[in-house]
């Protein structure tokens, strides 16, 4: 008796997590897992709305961020000044919207650069070993012993007058080392697992193995590191701006607006601090919710995915 063969249209997955969907099925699977997480979807929608508000909210007021209304200094929220004005007559709504634009760009791009650098160097050092490992570990140790904040302060004067975009690679340059060391240790363990050995024996290129098999198994740390780096980058930028080494007038960022309003947090002019600080908290919450959802959707070892 012949046994019928049923073609499921799926390919075996060397990760050991079940059949892998053909073609773009993996992306659909990740999206399906992601959208089942309600907090992740709330974070995604919230972050999109924050981006829309940051880049189009300026049309809700006729005041420019650097424009002064000397007849309404330190006035409370009103129909003309939705978030009130500071002691120089600046419209806080316009300043908050303009500051959000730069803070979102700086936070997300710094996190992308620093986490990407950590993932690339950490996995390459552990997987290839030999002189790759020695060179990357030496470079990591070199950056670890260098005081990052001091180096940023020393380098900042050389970029005075430059576009604020230069802050992104400067902050990312000193923000990847610890994560790289941790990822190196995790990769040393993952590369000895059966599915990685099988892929290597089958002649799969090394960078393909890293991308398809190693990175998904350490994606939890990468995603958590990315979400933490968004907030850390915004805080670093605000601290540098407070010291006079970051974004300078007439440009503003969410960090500079919060720093300017921090002295009024417990006074009648609380709105100078509360409104920009609230938007910073919302940005961090949304990014963290998205990070948790992506971790569960991408990590094959995530307990959240197994439970769902």
ABEGO torsion letter per residue (X at the ends): XBBBBBBAGBBBBAAGAEBBBBEAAAAAAAAAAAAABAAAAAAAAAAAAAAAAAAAAAAABABBAABBBAABBGBBBBAABAAEBBAAGBBAAAAAAAAAAAAAAAAAAAAAAAAAAAAAAAAAAAAAEEAAAAAAAAAAAAAAABBAAAAAAAAAAAABGBBAAAAAAAAAAAAAAAAAAAAAAAAAAAAABAAAAAAAAAGBBAAAAAAAAAAAAAAAAAAAAAAAAAAAAAAAAAAAAAAGABBBOABBBAAAAAAAAAAAAABAAAAAAAAAAAAAAAAAAAAAAAAAAAAAAABAABAAAAAX
